[in-house]
Amino acid sequence: MVALGVLTSDGERFVGVERPPRAQDVVELPAQVVSSLEASQAVNQFTGYAADLVSVALWGGAEQAVAGLAARTLASEADVQAALAYAEGRGLLRVDRGPERVVLAPLDRRGNHVRGEG
């Protein structure tokens, strides 16, 4: 487990690492398995955050600065961009990207724009 990067030793005992490496970064896996793992990891990493961004778009206004979203959600701008891409790929949002701002359009299950309160 130490060789895989899941455990580390402090000289007296073994403890789990804070951020273990992804399986596909440690073990050679078939492409189909890697694809499945990455999809599962994206769901775990971004589902809740993507829902937060949908809420921001519904109640905070559609036009947002990426830096502002990062500050409001205590995330990095890279995390915001990744979550927006995830939300867009899952059909939760349509994202129109500008140089410094994005326009977020929440979508219903049929892909139709949902109007917010903001």
MMTF fields as JSON, N, C-alpha, C and O atoms, coordinates in Angstrom:
{
  "mmtfVersion": "1.0.0",
  "mmtfProducer": "UNKNOWN",
  "numBonds": 471,
  "numAtoms": 472,
  "numGroups": 118,
  "numChains": 1,
  "numModels": 1,
  "chainsPerModel": [1],
  "groupsPerChain": [118],
  "chainIdList": ["A"],
  "bondAtomList": [4, 2, 8, 6, 12, 10, 16, 14, 20, 18, 24, 22, 28, 26, 32, 30, 36, 34, 40, 38, 44, 42, 48, 46, 52, 50, 56, 54, 60, 58, 64, 62, 68, 66, 72, 70, 76, 74, 80, 78, 84, 82, 88, 86, 92, 90, 96, 94, 100, 98, 104, 102, 108, 106, 112, 110, 116, 114, 120, 118, 124, 122, 128, 126, 132, 130, 136, 134, 140, 138, 144, 142, 148, 146, 152, 150, 156, 154, 160, 158, 164, 162, 168, 166, 172, 170, 176, 174, 180, 178, 184, 182, 188, 186, 192, 190, 196, 194, 200, 198, 204, 202, 208, 206, 212, 210, 216, 214, 220, 218, 224, 222, 228, 226, 232, 230, 236, 234, 240, 238, 244, 242, 248, 246, 252, 250, 256, 254, 260, 258, 264, 262, 268, 266, 272, 270, 276, 274, 280, 278, 284, 282, 288, 286, 292, 290, 296, 294, 300, 298, 304, 302, 308, 306, 312, 310, 316, 314, 320, 318, 324, 322, 328, 326, 332, 330, 336, 334, 340, 338, 344, 342, 348, 346, 352, 350, 356, 354, 360, 358, 364, 362, 368, 366, 372, 370, 376, 374, 380, 378, 384, 382, 388, 386, 392, 390, 396, 394, 400, 398, 404, 402, 408, 406, 412, 410, 416, 414, 420, 418, 424, 422, 428, 426, 432, 430, 436, 434, 440, 438, 444, 442, 448, 446, 452, 450, 456, 454, 460, 458, 464, 462, 468, 466],
  "bondOrderList": [1, 1, 1, 1, 1, 1, 1, 1, 1, 1, 1, 1, 1, 1, 1, 1, 1, 1, 1, 1, 1, 1, 1, 1, 1, 1, 1, 1, 1, 1, 1, 1, 1, 1, 1, 1, 1, 1, 1, 1, 1, 1, 1, 1, 1, 1, 1, 1, 1, 1, 1, 1, 1, 1, 1, 1, 1, 1, 1, 1, 1, 1, 1, 1, 1, 1, 1, 1, 1, 1, 1, 1, 1, 1, 1, 1, 1, 1, 1, 1, 1, 1, 1, 1, 1, 1, 1, 1, 1, 1, 1, 1, 1, 1, 1, 1, 1, 1, 1, 1, 1, 1, 1, 1, 1, 1, 1, 1, 1, 1, 1, 1, 1, 1, 1, 1, 1],
  "groupList": [{"groupName": "MET", "atomNameList": ["N", "CA", "C", "O"], "elementList": ["N", "C", "C", "O"], "formalChargeList": [0, 0, 0, 0], "bondAtomList": [1, 0, 2, 1, 3, 2], "bondOrderList": [1, 1, 2], "singleLetterCode": "M", "chemCompType": "L-PEPTIDE LINKING"}, {"groupName": "VAL", "atomNameList": ["N", "CA", "C", "O"], "elementList": ["N", "C", "C", "O"], "formalChargeList": [0, 0, 0, 0], "bondAtomList": [1, 0, 2, 1, 3, 2], "bondOrderList": [1, 1, 2], "singleLetterCode": "V", "chemCompType": "L-PEPTIDE LINKING"}, {"groupName": "ALA", "atomNameList": ["N", "CA", "C", "O"], "elementList": ["N", "C", "C", "O"], "formalChargeList": [0, 0, 0, 0], "bondAtomList": [1, 0, 2, 1, 3, 2], "bondOrderList": [1, 1, 2], "singleLetterCode": "A", "chemCompType": "L-PEPTIDE LINKING"}, {"groupName": "LEU", "atomNameList": ["N", "CA", "C", "O"], "elementList": ["N", "C", "C", "O"], "formalChargeList": [0, 0, 0, 0], "bondAtomList": [1, 0, 2, 1, 3, 2], "bondOrderList": [1, 1, 2], "singleLetterCode": "L", "chemCompType": "L-PEPTIDE LINKING"}, {"groupName": "GLY", "atomNameList": ["N", "CA", "C", "O"], "elementList": ["N", "C", "C", "O"], "formalChargeList": [0, 0, 0, 0], "bondAtomList": [1, 0, 2, 1, 3, 2], "bondOrderList": [1, 1, 2], "singleLetterCode": "G", "chemCompType": "PEPTIDE LINKING"}, {"groupName": "THR", "atomNameList": ["N", "CA", "C", "O"], "elementList": ["N", "C", "C", "O"], "formalChargeList": [0, 0, 0, 0], "bondAtomList": [1, 0, 2, 1, 3, 2], "bondOrderList": [1, 1, 2], "singleLetterCode": "T", "chemCompType": "L-PEPTIDE LINKING"}, {"groupName": "SER", "atomNameList": ["N", "CA", "C", "O"], "elementList": ["N", "C", "C", "O"], "formalChargeList": [0, 0, 0, 0], "bondAtomList": [1, 0, 2, 1, 3, 2], "bondOrderList": [1, 1, 2], "singleLetterCode": "S", "chemCompType": "L-PEPTIDE LINKING"}, {"groupName": "ASP", "atomNameList": ["N", "CA", "C", "O"], "elementList": ["N", "C", "C", "O"], "formalChargeList": [0, 0, 0, 0], "bondAtomList": [1, 0, 2, 1, 3, 2], "bondOrderList": [1, 1, 2], "singleLetterCode": "D", "chemCompType": "L-PEPTIDE LINKING"}, {"groupName": "GLU", "atomNameList": ["N", "CA", "C", "O"], "elementList": ["N", "C", "C", "O"], "formalChargeList": [0, 0, 0, 0], "bondAtomList": [1, 0, 2, 1, 3, 2], "bondOrderList": [1, 1, 2], "singleLetterCode": "E", "chemCompType": "L-PEPTIDE LINKING"}, {"groupName": "ARG", "atomNameList": ["N", "CA", "C", "O"], "elementList": ["N", "C", "C", "O"], "formalChargeList": [0, 0, 0, 0], "bondAtomList": [1, 0, 2, 1, 3, 2], "bondOrderList": [1, 1, 2], "singleLetterCode": "R", "chemCompType": "L-PEPTIDE LINKING"}, {"groupName": "PHE", "atomNameList": ["N", "CA", "C", "O"], "elementList": ["N", "C", "C", "O"], "formalChargeList": [0, 0, 0, 0], "bondAtomList": [1, 0, 2, 1, 3, 2], "bondOrderList": [1, 1, 2], "singleLetterCode": "F", "chemCompType": "L-PEPTIDE LINKING"}, {"groupName": "PRO", "atomNameList": ["N", "CA", "C", "O"], "elementList": ["N", "C", "C", "O"], "formalChargeList": [0, 0, 0, 0], "bondAtomList": [1, 0, 2, 1, 3, 2], "bondOrderList": [1, 1, 2], "singleLetterCode": "P", "chemCompType": "L-PEPTIDE LINKING"}, {"groupName": "GLN", "atomNameList": ["N", "CA", "C", "O"], "elementList": ["N", "C", "C", "O"], "formalChargeList": [0, 0, 0, 0], "bondAtomList": [1, 0, 2, 1, 3, 2], "bondOrderList": [1, 1, 2], "singleLetterCode": "Q", "chemCompType": "L-PEPTIDE LINKING"}, {"groupName": "ASN", "atomNameList": ["N", "CA", "C", "O"], "elementList": ["N", "C", "C", "O"], "formalChargeList": [0, 0, 0, 0], "bondAtomList": [1, 0, 2, 1, 3, 2], "bondOrderList": [1, 1, 2], "singleLetterCode": "N", "chemCompType": "L-PEPTIDE LINKING"}, {"groupName": "TYR", "atomNameList": ["N", "CA", "C", "O"], "elementList": ["N", "C", "C", "O"], "formalChargeList": [0, 0, 0, 0], "bondAtomList": [1, 0, 2, 1, 3, 2], "bondOrderList": [1, 1, 2], "singleLetterCode": "Y", "chemCompType": "L-PEPTIDE LINKING"}, {"groupName": "TRP", "atomNameList": ["N", "CA", "C", "O"], "elementList": ["N", "C", "C", "O"], "formalChargeList": [0, 0, 0, 0], "bondAtomList": [1, 0, 2, 1, 3, 2], "bondOrderList": [1, 1, 2], "singleLetterCode": "W", "chemCompType": "L-PEPTIDE LINKING"}, {"groupName": "HIS", "atomNameList": ["N", "CA", "C", "O"], "elementList": ["N", "C", "C", "O"], "formalChargeList": [0, 0, 0, 0], "bondAtomList": [1, 0, 2, 1, 3, 2], "bondOrderList": [1, 1, 2], "singleLetterCode": "H", "chemCompType": "L-PEPTIDE LINKING"}],
  "groupTypeList": [0, 1, 2, 3, 4, 1, 3, 5, 6, 7, 4, 8, 9, 10, 1, 4, 1, 8, 9, 11, 11, 9, 2, 12, 7, 1, 1, 8, 3, 11, 2, 12, 1, 1, 6, 6, 3, 8, 2, 6, 12, 2, 1, 13, 12, 10, 5, 4, 14, 2, 2, 7, 3, 1, 6, 1, 2, 3, 15, 4, 4, 2, 8, 12, 2, 1, 2, 4, 3, 2, 2, 9, 5, 3, 2, 6, 8, 2, 7, 1, 12, 2, 2, 3, 2, 14, 2, 8, 4, 9, 4, 3, 3, 9, 1, 7, 9, 4, 11, 8, 9, 1, 1, 3, 2, 11, 3, 7, 9, 9, 4, 13, 16, 1, 9, 4, 8, 4],
  "groupIdList": [1, 2, 3, 4, 5, 6, 7, 8, 9, 10, 11, 12, 13, 14, 15, 16, 17, 18, 19, 20, 21, 22, 23, 24, 25, 26, 27, 28, 29, 30, 31, 32, 33, 34, 35, 36, 37, 38, 39, 40, 41, 42, 43, 44, 45, 46, 47, 48, 49, 50, 51, 52, 53, 54, 55, 56, 57, 58, 59, 60, 61, 62, 63, 64, 65, 66, 67, 68, 69, 70, 71, 72, 73, 74, 75, 76, 77, 78, 79, 80, 81, 82, 83, 84, 85, 86, 87, 88, 89, 90, 91, 92, 93, 94, 95, 96, 97, 98, 99, 100, 101, 102, 103, 104, 105, 106, 107, 108, 109, 110, 111, 112, 113, 114, 115, 116, 117, 118],
  "secStructList": [7, 6, 6, 6, 6, 1, 3, 3, 3, 7, 1, 1, 7, 3, 3, 3, 7, 1, 1, 7, 7, 7, 2, 2, 2, 2, 1, 7, 7, 7, 2, 2, 2, 2, 2, 2, 2, 2, 2, 2, 2, 2, 2, 2, 2, 2, 2, 2, 2, 2, 2, 2, 2, 2, 2, 2, 2, 2, 2, 2, 7, 1, 3, 3, 3, 2, 2, 2, 2, 2, 2, 2, 2, 6, 7, 7, 2, 2, 2, 2, 2, 2, 2, 2, 2, 2, 2, 2, 2, 6, 6, 1, 3, 3, 3, 3, 3, 7, 1, 1, 3, 3, 3, 3, 3, 3, 5, 7, 6, 6, 1, 7, 5, 7, 7, 7, 7, 7],
  "xCoordList": [0.814, 0.0, 0.867, 0.461, 2.05, 2.969, 3.427, 3.482, 3.758, 4.223, 3.148, 3.466, 1.89, 0.784, 0.483, -0.274, 1.079, 0.853, -0.39, -0.85, -0.945, -2.171, -1.841, -2.572, -0.732, -0.274, 1.108, 1.862, 1.424, 2.764, 3.156, 2.299, 4.424, 4.911, 5.526, 6.235, 5.245, 5.895, 7.067, 7.578, 7.495, 8.599, 8.129, 8.85, 6.933, 6.387, 5.129, 4.839, 4.397, 3.131, 2.814, 3.415, 1.858, 1.393, 0.092, -0.775, -0.024, -1.243, -1.657, -0.821, -2.934, -3.437, -2.988, -2.898, -2.707, -2.319, -3.565, -4.667, -3.376, -4.52, -5.2, -6.427, -4.406, -4.941, -4.268, -3.231, -4.852, -4.235, -4.292, -5.209, -3.321, -3.344, -4.512, -5.018, -4.918, -5.99, -5.46, -4.286, -6.306, -5.902, -5.262, -4.256, -5.828, -5.306, -3.94, -3.257, -3.547, -2.231, -1.164, 0.03, -1.591, -0.666, -0.557, 0.52, -1.669, -1.737, -2.103, -2.942, -1.485, -1.835, -3.169, -3.294, -4.147, -5.496, -5.942, -5.453, -6.863, -7.423, -8.151, -8.689, -8.163, -8.769, -10.221, -10.65, -10.978, -12.391, -12.536, -13.448, -11.649, -11.686, -11.299, -11.92, -10.279, -9.863, -11.008, -11.269, -11.683, -12.809, -13.913, -14.479, -14.214, -15.248, -14.843, -15.665, -13.586, -13.096, -13.169, -13.589, -12.76, -12.777, -14.202, -14.446, -15.14, -16.548, -17.065, -17.748, -16.747, -17.179, -16.549, -17.218, -15.263, -14.579, -15.155, -15.258, -15.524, -16.128, -17.471, -17.773, -18.27, -19.555, -19.32, -19.965, -18.391, -18.107, -17.549, -17.883, -16.707, -16.048, -16.938, -16.885, -17.758, -18.416, -19.934, -20.499, -20.618, -22.082, -22.614, -23.448, -22.146, -22.631, -22.261, -23.068, -21.038, -20.58, -21.34, -21.703, -21.581, -22.353, -23.759, -24.294, -24.348, -25.678, -25.616, -26.54, -24.536, -24.368, -24.305, -24.889, -23.597, -23.486, -24.832, -25.13, -25.637, -26.988, -27.794, -28.515, -27.67, -28.375, -27.932, -28.758, -26.637, -26.119, -26.752, -27.169, -26.817, -27.386, -28.874, -29.365, -29.589, -31.023, -31.326, -32.241, -30.569, -30.917, -29.932, -30.242, -28.764, -27.771, -27.571, -26.76, -28.296, -28.137, -27.311, -26.377, -27.658, -27.018, -25.587, -24.723, -25.332, -23.984, -23.111, -23.436, -21.998, -21.111, -19.66, -19.315, -18.827, -17.386, -16.864, -17.259, -15.988, -15.418, -14.724, -14.852, -13.995, -13.317, -14.339, -14.104, -15.468, -16.52, -17.146, -17.425, -17.371, -17.894, -16.917, -17.314, -15.637, -14.619, -14.642, -14.59, -14.717, -14.73, -15.993, -15.928, -17.142, -18.413, -18.514, -19.197, -17.84, -17.951, -16.678, -16.565, -15.724, -14.473, -13.735, -13.283, -13.627, -12.952, -11.963, -11.974, -11.12, -10.206, -10.942, -11.979, -10.408, -11.008, -10.947, -11.853, -9.885, -9.779, -10.892, -11.454, -11.212, -12.31, -13.647, -14.498, -13.83, -15.057, -15.18, -16.235, -14.116, -14.145, -14.441, -15.222, -13.816, -14.043, -15.484, -16.099, -16.019, -17.399, -18.381, -19.401, -18.085, -18.945, -18.935, -19.979, -17.763, -17.672, -18.452, -19.14, -18.343, -19.093, -20.607, -21.355, -21.04, -22.472, -23.001, -24.118, -22.199, -22.596, -22.672, -23.606, -21.686, -21.669, -22.805, -23.243, -23.288, -24.404, -25.762, -26.802, -25.749, -27.004, -27.692, -28.906, -26.925, -27.495, -27.502, -28.39, -26.515, -26.33, -25.909, -25.268, -26.276, -25.631, -24.711, -25.137, -23.473, -22.483, -21.97, -21.36, -22.224, -21.67, -20.466, -20.606, -19.296, -18.06, -17.592, -17.524, -17.27, -16.662, -15.247, -14.784, -14.545, -13.155, -12.997, -12.042, -13.904, -13.774, -15.048, -15.051, -16.128, -17.422, -18.051, -17.719, -18.96, -19.744, -21.207, -21.582, -22.027, -23.471, -23.983, -23.777, -24.658, -25.123, -26.62, -27.39, -27.025, -28.445, -28.804, -28.486, -29.464, -29.886, -30.849, -31.674, -30.73, -31.559, -32.396, -31.968, -33.606, -34.409, -34.005, -33.068, -34.691, -34.314, -34.448, -33.85, -35.232, -35.396, -34.448, -34.47, -33.604, -32.634, -33.19, -32.572, -34.367, -34.954, -34.449, -34.218, -34.281, -33.824, -34.837, -36.045, -34.33, -35.161, -34.952, -33.811, -36.008, -35.895, -35.759, -36.477, -34.829, -34.601, -35.329, -36.037, -35.133, -35.758, -34.944, -35.474, -33.613, -32.708, -32.698, -31.973],
  "yCoordList": [-1.193, 0.0, 1.271, 2.305, 1.182, 2.32, 2.578, 3.724, 1.499, 1.643, 2.242, 2.915, 2.008, 2.569, 4.018, 4.702, 4.48, 5.862, 6.046, 7.172, 4.952, 5.031, 5.189, 5.84, 4.583, 4.69, 5.317, 5.245, 5.927, 6.45, 6.071, 5.732, 6.126, 5.784, 7.009, 7.781, 7.176, 8.256, 7.722, 8.415, 6.49, 5.854, 4.868, 3.929, 5.067, 4.187, 3.458, 2.358, 4.069, 3.463, 3.901, 4.833, 3.207, 3.553, 4.337, 4.003, 5.371, 6.184, 6.43, 6.424, 6.641, 6.957, 8.341, 9.253, 8.494, 9.808, 10.66, 10.142, 11.964, 12.883, 12.785, 12.74, 12.754, 12.662, 11.501, 11.684, 10.32, 9.183, 9.37, 10.012, 8.815, 8.933, 8.151, 7.206, 8.559, 7.849, 6.509, 6.398, 5.497, 4.149, 4.164, 3.489, 4.922, 4.934, 5.623, 5.496, 6.347, 6.966, 6.047, 6.324, 4.962, 4.062, 2.707, 2.115, 2.228, 0.898, 1.029, 1.854, 0.23, 0.232, -0.504, -1.678, 0.198, -0.352, -0.243, 0.614, -1.099, -0.978, 0.362, 0.902, 0.883, 2.19, 2.254, 3.282, 1.192, 1.19, 1.331, 2.008, 0.701, 0.805, 2.222, 2.789, 2.794, 4.164, 5.13, 6.02, 4.964, 5.828, 5.725, 6.738, 4.521, 4.304, 4.926, 5.557, 4.752, 5.355, 6.874, 7.511, 7.455, 8.918, 9.458, 10.504, 8.752, 9.182, 9.116, 10.033, 8.053, 7.901, 8.965, 9.527, 9.244, 10.258, 11.648, 12.455, 11.929, 13.228, 13.383, 14.454, 12.333, 12.383, 12.695, 13.578, 11.966, 12.185, 13.575, 14.189, 14.069, 15.346, 16.544, 17.542, 16.466, 17.677, 17.749, 18.827, 16.661, 16.701, 17.763, 18.579, 17.762, 18.742, 20.166, 21.086, 20.336, 21.673, 22.18, 23.354, 21.298, 21.694, 22.137, 23.103, 21.436, 21.833, 23.215, 24.013, 23.499, 24.835, 25.903, 26.978, 25.603, 26.575, 26.786, 27.897, 25.744, 25.891, 26.827, 27.696, 26.652, 27.527, 28.973, 29.885, 29.182, 30.544, 31.153, 32.311, 30.364, 30.878, 31.189, 32.165, 30.37, 30.587, 31.794, 32.563, 31.964, 33.005, 34.147, 35.187, 33.994, 35.048, 35.787, 36.71, 35.392, 36.022, 35.16, 34.481, 35.195, 34.323, 34.735, 33.88, 36.04, 36.491, 36.548, 37.23, 35.825, 35.722, 35.806, 35.375, 36.354, 36.306, 35.011, 34.639, 34.335, 33.088, 33.345, 32.547, 34.446, 34.788, 34.992, 34.597, 35.608, 35.808, 34.502, 34.316, 33.588, 32.273, 31.536, 30.884, 31.651, 30.993, 31.557, 30.801, 32.864, 33.499, 33.135, 32.855, 33.14, 32.84, 31.396, 31.095, 30.502, 29.077, 28.523, 27.315, 29.395, 29.004, 27.923, 26.924, 28.147, 27.202, 27.961, 29.191, 27.224, 27.862, 28.116, 27.507, 29.009, 29.268, 28.014, 27.768, 27.22, 25.963, 24.994, 24.301, 24.95, 24.091, 24.578, 23.774, 25.902, 26.458, 26.039, 25.572, 26.205, 25.851, 24.358, 23.978, 23.512, 22.07, 21.716, 20.873, 22.349, 22.082, 22.584, 21.942, 23.72, 24.214, 23.251, 22.975, 22.746, 21.777, 20.511, 19.951, 20.066, 18.882, 19.151, 18.345, 20.289, 20.628, 20.738, 20.312, 21.307, 21.439, 20.062, 19.774, 19.225, 17.872, 17.002, 16.097, 17.264, 16.502, 17.112, 16.594, 18.204, 18.828, 19.616, 19.814, 20.073, 20.872, 22.35, 23.086, 22.784, 24.192, 24.319, 23.428, 25.436, 25.862, 27.0, 27.919, 26.938, 27.926, 28.661, 28.067, 29.953, 30.81, 31.522, 32.316, 31.228, 31.753, 33.014, 33.075, 34.02, 35.231, 35.313, 34.388, 36.414, 36.523, 36.477, 35.879, 37.089, 37.108, 36.698, 36.486, 36.586, 36.271, 35.098, 34.798, 34.448, 33.379, 33.709, 34.382, 33.238, 33.352, 31.931, 31.076, 31.69, 30.369, 30.269, 31.098, 29.263, 29.031, 27.643, 26.652, 27.547, 26.243, 25.573, 26.233, 24.257, 23.493, 22.48, 21.948, 22.221, 21.161, 19.823, 19.768, 18.762, 17.422, 17.251, 16.348, 18.12, 18.052, 18.99, 19.079, 19.699, 20.598, 21.992, 22.789, 22.295, 23.61, 24.549, 24.123, 25.817, 26.819, 26.959, 26.991, 27.042, 27.245, 28.667, 29.103, 29.382, 30.769, 30.792, 30.085, 31.613, 31.736, 32.93, 33.66, 33.101, 34.206, 35.487, 36.58, 35.353, 36.51, 37.319, 38.313],
  "zCoordList": [0.0, 0.0, 0.0, -0.531, 0.594, 0.576, -0.855, -1.301, -1.573, -2.955, -3.847, -4.827, -3.527, -4.305, -3.923, -4.611, -2.825, -2.398, -1.563, -1.376, -1.055, -0.255, 1.23, 1.976, 1.642, 3.029, 3.06, 2.09, 4.179, 4.412, 5.831, 6.648, 6.117, 7.444, 8.089, 7.443, 9.365, 10.106, 10.925, 11.805, 10.638, 11.348, 12.398, 12.735, 12.916, 13.944, 13.5, 13.969, 12.606, 12.176, 10.754, 10.22, 10.158, 8.82, 8.95, 9.758, 8.149, 8.141, 6.691, 5.788, 6.483, 5.15, 4.73, 5.552, 3.441, 2.93, 2.75, 2.568, 2.803, 2.702, 1.335, 1.25, 0.278, -1.079, -1.808, -2.446, -1.714, -2.406, -3.918, -4.431, -4.628, -6.094, -6.679, -6.074, -7.844, -8.541, -9.024, -9.378, -9.041, -9.456, -10.834, -11.054, -11.765, -13.13, -13.234, -14.249, -12.19, -12.184, -11.593, -11.709, -10.963, -10.282, -10.98, -11.039, -11.5, -12.099, -13.571, -13.933, -14.409, -15.829, -15.998, -15.647, -16.534, -16.687, -18.136, -18.873, -18.552, -19.899, -20.06, -19.094, -21.266, -21.544, -21.086, -20.56, -21.271, -20.875, -19.357, -18.883, -18.602, -17.141, -16.712, -15.813, -17.349, -17.039, -17.306, -16.498, -18.42, -18.764, -17.72, -17.309, -17.296, -16.28, -14.945, -14.281, -14.551, -13.308, -13.357, -12.391, -14.482, -14.599, -14.541, -13.94, -15.163, -15.109, -13.673, -13.216, -12.972, -11.586, -10.695, -9.828, -10.905, -10.115, -10.373, -9.45, -11.602, -11.929, -11.222, -10.695, -11.208, -10.502, -9.031, -8.466, -8.414, -6.992, -6.715, -5.702, -7.605, -7.375, -7.672, -6.952, -8.723, -9.211, -9.05, -9.235, -8.716, -8.686, -7.734, -8.125, -6.495, -5.522, -5.902, -5.769, -6.375, -6.753, -7.973, -8.039, -8.933, -10.119, -9.705, -10.249, -8.751, -8.254, -7.61, -7.765, -6.892, -6.306, -7.395, -7.254, -8.476, -9.566, -10.263, -10.7, -10.371, -10.92, -10.018, -10.508, -8.705, -7.76, -7.909, -7.878, -8.069, -8.27, -9.516, -9.51, -10.576, -11.825, -11.671, -12.238, -10.911, -10.732, -9.852, -10.148, -8.778, -7.817, -7.758, -7.178, -8.333, -8.257, -9.565, -9.641, -10.586, -11.89, -12.82, -12.395, -14.065, -15.046, -15.371, -15.563, -15.433, -15.808, -14.565, -13.593, -14.608, -13.456, -13.905, -15.005, -13.059, -13.285, -12.674, -11.569, -13.382, -12.864, -11.532, -10.603, -11.431, -10.172, -9.053, -7.911, -9.385, -8.395, -7.948, -6.764, -8.898, -8.537, -7.629, -6.663, -7.954, -7.131, -5.714, -4.744, -5.592, -4.278, -3.496, -2.299, -4.178, -3.508, -3.057, -2.079, -3.763, -3.45, -2.811, -2.603, -2.5, -1.854, -2.637, -2.078, -3.934, -4.824, -5.692, -5.739, -6.368, -7.31, -8.623, -8.889, -9.432, -10.739, -11.609, -12.406, -11.461, -12.219, -11.815, -12.663, -10.508, -10.05, -10.597, -10.978, -10.635, -11.201, -12.666, -13.095, -13.421, -14.848, -15.023, -15.895, -14.191, -14.288, -13.926, -14.579, -12.898, -12.5, -13.551, -13.8, -14.165, -15.248, -16.429, -17.018, -16.772, -17.873, -17.536, -18.39, -16.293, -15.854, -15.946, -16.499, -15.401, -15.405, -16.83, -17.123, -17.703, -19.103, -19.764, -20.512, -19.481, -20.049, -19.563, -20.273, -18.358, -17.791, -18.14, -17.733, -18.888, -19.286, -18.191, -18.239, -17.192, -16.111, -16.439, -16.007, -17.199, -17.543, -18.995, -19.553, -19.595, -20.831, -20.404, -19.705, -20.817, -20.388, -21.616, -22.505, -21.649, -22.698, -22.084, -21.153, -22.615, -22.036, -22.749, -23.977, -21.937, -22.45, -21.918, -21.251, -22.202, -21.763, -20.241, -19.746, -19.5, -18.042, -17.333, -16.12, -18.087, -17.474, -18.198, -19.344, -17.51, -18.111, -17.921, -16.961, -18.831, -18.697, -18.528, -19.39, -17.397, -17.039, -17.276, -16.792, -18.015, -18.275, -17.768, -18.424, -16.605, -16.097, -17.075, -17.706, -17.187, -18.114, -17.347, -16.323, -17.863, -17.266, -17.881, -18.677, -17.525, -18.001, -19.509, -20.095, -20.13, -21.589, -22.319, -23.546, -21.544, -22.171, -22.42, -23.126, -21.839, -21.989, -20.892, -19.761, -21.23, -20.275, -19.144, -19.38, -17.907, -16.721, -16.244, -16.086, -16.017, -15.551, -14.037, -13.33, -13.541, -12.106, -11.528, -12.222, -10.248, -9.526, -9.625, -9.425, -9.944, -9.893, -11.067, -11.126]
}
